[in-house]
Amino acid sequence: MWCYRGGSISTEPRINDRIRVPEVRLVGPSGEQVGIVPLAKALELAQEYDLDLVEVAASARPPVCKLMDYGKFKYESAMKAREARKNQAHTVIKEMKLRPKIDPHDYDTKKGHVVRFLKQGDKVKITIMFRGREQSRPELGYRLLQRLASDVEDLGFIESNPKQDGRNMIMVLGPHKKKTEAMAEAREAQAARKAERQGVAATDDEETPSEEAAPVEAETTEAAEAAEVTEAAADEANAEA
């Protein structure tokens, strides 16, 4: 009776001696079609080119194998995957909660957060929370949402119009910029700040006097003192005469 023991299934392609077929359809190092050859011949060519024989299409009949540097191939694939993850944009929905009778200072603070989220390319869910008698005046929340949308219209737009949800009123703002554009601009700004800091550091180094100038200045001072002593001695000699 067959029993699965829970071992992990390898996703790595078979290479070299791990390939167990009588013949393969061989692809050369530059992508050229060699044709169907015995496995022994393919392995012999791999050894001759100092490359690996890699099974790239196991379901084909016969399987397709290619001559390549498998270690280099894995490294380049990993770097491409890493770069793709780095540039991948994830849609994020931030949330900001307000009260219908919010204080002007608090409103400015909340609006600042919304501006920052939209600049980063994120959506923002705005929630107006009603309490007690405020629930009988939904127009207060609606006007507040419209005011906020107007204040940030350069950065975002109303993606979902205000709607009542129990005791709350909800509106969703979407950014004009895509997430990828916002990420690219953030990286450019970071690089510009770094270059500016390096430029300031280089300027400071140029303006700092060198240590080699110190002995010259000391020699000049000693020469001036010697001249003063000589003049004083001459004055005394003239006075005695």
MOHUJO-V873541 format. One record per residue. N is the residue number from 0. RES is the residue in one small letter. SS is DSSP state (2 for helix, 1 for strand, 0 for the rest). PHI is phi as a letter, one per 40 degrees, with the letter a starting at -180 (NA if undefined). OMEGA is omega in whole degrees, 0 to 359 (* if undefined). Layout:
# MOHUJO-V873541
n: {N;N}
res: {RES;RES}
ss: {SS;SS}
phi: {PHI;PHI}
omega: {OMEGA;OMEGA}
This chain:
# MOHUJO-V873541
n: {0;1;2;3;4;5;6;7;8;9;10;11;12;13;14;15;16;17;18;19;20;21;22;23;24;25;26;27;28;29;30;31;32;33;34;35;36;37;38;39;40;41;42;43;44;45;46;47;48;49;50;51;52;53;54;55;56;57;58;59;60;61;62;63;64;65;66;67;68;69;70;71;72;73;74;75;76;77;78;79;80;81;82;83;84;85;86;87;88;89;90;91;92;93;94;95;96;97;98;99;100;101;102;103;104;105;106;107;108;109;110;111;112;113;114;115;116;117;118;119;120;121;122;123;124;125;126;127;128;129;130;131;132;133;134;135;136;137;138;139;140;141;142;143;144;145;146;147;148;149;150;151;152;153;154;155;156;157;158;159;160;161;162;163;164;165;166;167;168;169;170;171;172;173;174;175;176;177;178;179;180;181;182;183;184;185;186;187;188;189;190;191;192;193;194;195;196;197;198;199;200;201;202;203;204;205;206;207;208;209;210;211;212;213;214;215;216;217;218;219;220;221;222;223;224;225;226;227;228;229;230;231;232;233;234;235;236;237;238;239;240}
res: {m;w;c;y;r;g;g;s;i;s;t;e;p;r;i;n;d;r;i;r;v;p;e;v;r;l;v;g;p;s;g;e;q;v;g;i;v;p;l;a;k;a;l;e;l;a;q;e;y;d;l;d;l;v;e;v;a;a;s;a;r;p;p;v;c;k;l;m;d;y;g;k;f;k;y;e;s;a;m;k;a;r;e;a;r;k;n;q;a;h;t;v;i;k;e;m;k;l;r;p;k;i;d;p;h;d;y;d;t;k;k;g;h;v;v;r;f;l;k;q;g;d;k;v;k;i;t;i;m;f;r;g;r;e;q;s;r;p;e;l;g;y;r;l;l;q;r;l;a;s;d;v;e;d;l;g;f;i;e;s;n;p;k;q;d;g;r;n;m;i;m;v;l;g;p;h;k;k;k;t;e;a;m;a;e;a;r;e;a;q;a;a;r;k;a;e;r;q;g;v;a;a;t;d;d;e;e;t;p;s;e;e;a;a;p;v;e;a;e;t;t;e;a;a;e;a;a;e;v;t;e;a;a;a;d;e;a;n;a;e;a}
ss: {0;0;0;0;0;0;0;0;0;0;0;0;0;0;1;2;2;2;0;0;0;0;1;1;1;1;1;0;0;0;0;0;1;1;1;1;1;1;2;2;2;2;2;2;2;2;2;2;2;0;0;1;1;1;1;1;1;0;0;0;0;0;0;1;1;1;1;1;0;2;2;2;2;2;2;2;2;2;2;2;2;2;2;2;2;2;2;0;0;0;0;0;1;1;1;1;1;1;1;0;0;0;0;2;2;2;2;2;2;2;2;2;2;2;2;2;2;2;2;0;0;0;1;1;1;1;1;1;1;0;0;2;2;2;2;2;0;2;2;2;2;2;2;2;2;2;2;2;2;2;2;0;0;0;0;1;1;1;1;1;1;1;1;1;1;0;0;1;1;1;1;1;1;1;1;0;0;0;2;2;2;2;2;2;2;2;2;2;2;2;2;2;2;2;2;2;2;2;2;2;2;2;2;2;2;2;2;0;0;0;0;0;2;2;2;2;2;2;2;2;2;2;2;2;2;2;2;2;2;2;2;2;2;2;2;2;2;2;2;2;0}
phi: {NA;c;b;c;c;g;c;c;c;c;b;c;c;c;b;f;c;c;c;b;b;c;a;b;c;c;b;c;d;c;g;c;c;c;h;c;b;c;d;c;c;c;c;c;c;c;c;c;c;f;b;b;c;b;c;b;a;c;c;c;b;c;d;c;b;b;c;a;c;c;c;c;c;c;c;c;c;c;c;c;c;c;c;c;c;c;c;c;b;b;c;b;b;c;b;b;b;b;b;d;b;c;c;d;c;c;c;c;c;c;c;c;c;c;d;c;c;c;c;c;g;c;c;b;c;c;b;c;b;c;b;f;c;c;c;c;b;c;c;c;c;c;c;c;c;c;c;c;c;c;c;b;c;c;b;a;b;c;c;b;c;d;a;c;b;g;c;b;b;b;a;b;b;b;c;c;c;c;d;c;c;c;c;c;c;c;c;c;c;c;c;c;c;c;c;c;c;c;c;c;c;c;c;c;c;c;c;c;c;c;c;c;c;c;c;c;c;c;c;c;c;c;c;c;c;c;c;c;c;c;c;c;c;c;c;c;c;c;c;c;c}
omega: {183;181;177;185;173;178;180;180;183;176;180;177;177;180;173;186;179;178;186;176;182;181;182;171;191;174;183;182;182;179;180;181;178;180;181;182;175;181;181;180;179;178;178;178;178;179;181;179;184;180;178;173;187;178;185;177;186;184;179;179;356;180;179;179;181;175;182;172;188;179;178;179;180;180;181;178;179;179;178;179;179;179;179;178;181;183;182;182;178;178;182;177;176;179;177;183;180;173;181;181;184;177;181;180;179;179;179;179;180;180;178;177;179;178;181;180;181;177;179;179;181;172;180;176;181;181;174;183;179;177;175;183;179;182;180;181;181;180;177;179;181;180;179;178;178;178;181;179;179;182;183;185;177;184;184;181;179;180;178;184;180;177;182;178;184;179;184;172;189;174;179;176;176;181;174;181;173;181;181;179;179;179;180;179;179;178;178;179;178;179;179;179;179;179;179;178;179;178;178;179;180;178;178;180;180;183;180;181;181;181;182;180;184;180;179;179;179;179;179;180;179;179;179;179;179;179;179;179;180;179;179;179;179;178;179;180;179;180;180;178;*}
